[in-house]
Amino acid sequence: MESSPITNKDDIIHSRDLFARINWLRQALNYRFSEAHRKELETLYAFEKNVEAVSSASTYDPGADLVRDSYLEEYRRAMSEPDGKNVEFSRVDFGGILYWLRH
């Protein structure tokens, strides 16, 4: 079953969805070549590398949200904690768009 494409236009990306999409693309490319899938996989590999550079095993294992910069304030308001001030975030680049990895 095909997973949904992940782009840097998404407000929130869950790290588990990122890994699932990368795995699906790798498998799909083993069976049939698609230039679009190859480009998406290359882009997601770069994003994954940037996420790994700022994350820890405890962040990565259970999964974490990656929040687009333009959506961060709304995301914080929706959190149950007052203004989300007790939550740590790290900057991650996704194709020139800033995302914030929630720890």
Secondary structure by P-SEA (a helix, b strand, c coil): ccccccccccccccaaaaaaaaaaaaaaaaccccaaaaaaaaaaaaaaaaaaacccccccccbbbbbcccaaaaaaaaccccccccbbbbbbbcccbbbbbcc
